[in-house]
Amino acid sequence: MEGDVTIEGRHRPVLLEEALAILQPRTGGRYLDATVGLGGHAEAILAESAPAGRLFGIDRDAEALALARDRLGHFGGRVELVQGDFARLGAIAAESGWTPFDGILFDLGVSSFQLDNASRGFSFMRDGPLDMRMDRGGDERSAAELLARISERELVRLLQEYGEERWAKRIAARIVQERQTQMPTSTAQLARLVATAVPRRAWPRRIHVATRTFQALRIAVNNELVRLMRGLQEAVQWLTAGGRICVISFHSLEDRIVKEAFRGWARSEPPRVHLLTKRPVGPTEREIDANPRARSAKLRAAERR
Ligand SMILES: C[S@@+](CC[C@H](N)C(=O)[O-])C[C@H]1O[C@@H](n2cnc3c(N)ncnc32)[C@H](O)[C@@H]1O
């Protein structure tokens, strides 16, 4: 496997203590990690629910799942991991005889493994093919294919909507102009194009000038927001009474979807959940210092009635 991320070199899972305080893993409990990634949260849930708590883990990314399998192997029959899309989590878990669950966790977005692995094309920090697919075996198009075909108008909309990028028009125009002679096919080429499209004085201070463009493309390539809406609606159906759902999101579009889904459940007649977080929970300064990626994390949780 390419890249310099090893299981030992991984980051600490984001908002781990806070997620455990919500899920309260206990022996005999059954838990679903809908985004198992490298298995950081899953490992802690399994450790806390020893000796007989069980965990079912899903991830779209086969490579991450292979690493999680190594990491969690010592829990033996207490854990089962399956490659799949959390938008179909009910069917996937039911097929394996796992439903319902006492706790469900979503830790959204990309893993450090995906970001740090140049060949996956998620990051402008490392040059690699412009790919960004979480499931490389699926039928989704890579970011390069998407950019080769999309109309300028659609690209503007995509950058505005998924990237909340105020320079969307200039960036889209630059990409469309450039692709007439040379199609951007690497992350470094795209990052350079974005940098030349946005006036230097307008570059953001805290993030790279291409951050929003990369976020927008990743969301589009993986159809992330639609999958999230579906995944949440699936999840609430498979919680036991008193079971808890905990969602960690990393940008405002995701958080809005989570907030609205939770509110809808809380206000339905009869209410399906009781909200455990009126406002989202964020990381402590200490966590941000140790792991800057945690900066934008927000956790929301609810309990099934
Ligand atoms: C932030 S990482 C999870 C990290 C994990 N909690 C840990 O501690 O190692 C997010 C993971 O969600 C996965 N993912 C994103 N969308 C998904 C979907 N629709 N279905 C299943 N997995 C998804 C990604 O492949 C990625 O591995």
The ligand as a Gaussian input file, in Angstrom:
#p B3LYP/6-31G(d) Opt

LIG

0 1
 C      -13.383000      10.286000       9.312000
 S      -13.287000       8.699000       8.626000
 C      -13.694000       7.641000       9.962000
 C      -12.572000       7.415000      10.922000
 C      -12.891000       6.410000      12.017000
 N      -13.942000       6.861000      12.890000
 C      -11.658000       6.086000      12.820000
 O      -11.633000       6.343000      14.034000
 O      -10.704000       5.557000      12.241000
 C      -14.699000       8.609000       7.612000
 C      -14.873000       7.306000       6.876000
 O      -16.196000       7.276000       6.357000
 C      -16.177000       6.546000       5.153000
 N      -17.397000       6.881000       4.417000
 C      -17.732000       8.074000       3.885000
 N      -18.946000       7.988000       3.298000
 C      -19.398000       6.722000       3.493000
 C      -20.589000       6.033000       3.137000
 N      -21.564000       6.618000       2.432000
 N      -20.718000       4.745000       3.530000
 C      -19.733000       4.128000       4.234000
 N      -18.574000       4.735000       4.577000
 C      -18.409000       6.019000       4.218000
 C      -14.894000       6.981000       4.497000
 O      -14.456000       6.025000       3.557000
 C      -13.949000       7.105000       5.706000
 O      -13.194000       5.942000       5.877000

